[in-house]
Amino acid sequence: MQLENTAIAQRKRILDYLRHHPLDTLTARKELDVMHPAARVMELRKQGVGIKTVRIDRPSDCGKMHTVACYVLEVGAAATAPVDRILGQATDASKHSMRGAL
């Protein structure tokens, strides 16, 4: 299954995941195919979603320990998240892509 990789689709995947589990940077990249989760989380926060960041230590796939961000949805934030705004607004990475420019 191929995932859509617009910023809007990535924000939706992150928010859907956060409704059930905390999400760390490595998991966002590997399981959700979001290469820059900090940017998507920042966009969600700007749109009013309450997300806290906790620093945790996690091993990478090669076993090296890294301190990474772990995002946690604040209590009640999932119920009040403005999903229509999150999915329909904000900058989409494809509009700023360098693909084809070189």
NORHU-V808269 format. One record per residue. N is the residue number from 1. RES is the residue in one letter. D_CENTER is the distance of its C-alpha to the mean C-alpha in whole Angstrom. Layout:
N:RES:D_CENTER
N:RES:D_CENTER
//
This chain:
1:M:19
2:Q:17
3:L:14
4:E:14
5:N:11
6:T:12
7:A:9
8:I:10
9:A:10
10:Q:6
11:R:5
12:K:8
13:R:7
14:I:4
15:L:7
16:D:10
17:Y:9
18:L:9
19:R:12
20:H:14
21:H:13
22:P:11
23:L:8
24:D:9
25:T:8
26:L:11
27:T:10
28:A:7
29:R:9
30:K:12
31:E:11
32:L:8
33:D:9
34:V:6
35:M:9
36:H:7
37:P:4
38:A:6
39:A:7
40:R:5
41:V:5
42:M:8
43:E:9
44:L:8
45:R:11
46:K:13
47:Q:13
48:G:14
49:V:12
50:G:13
51:I:10
52:K:12
53:T:12
54:V:14
55:R:15
56:I:17
57:D:18
58:R:17
59:P:19
60:S:18
61:D:20
62:C:23
63:G:23
64:K:23
65:M:21
66:H:18
67:T:17
68:V:13
69:A:11
70:C:11
71:Y:9
72:V:11
73:L:11
74:E:15
75:V:18
76:G:18
77:A:15
78:A:14
79:A:18
80:T:18
81:A:14
82:P:16
83:V:14
84:D:17
85:R:16
86:I:12
87:L:13
88:G:16
89:Q:15
90:A:14
91:T:14
92:D:13
93:A:13
94:S:16
95:K:18
96:H:18
97:S:18
98:M:21
99:R:22
100:G:25
101:A:26
102:L:28
//
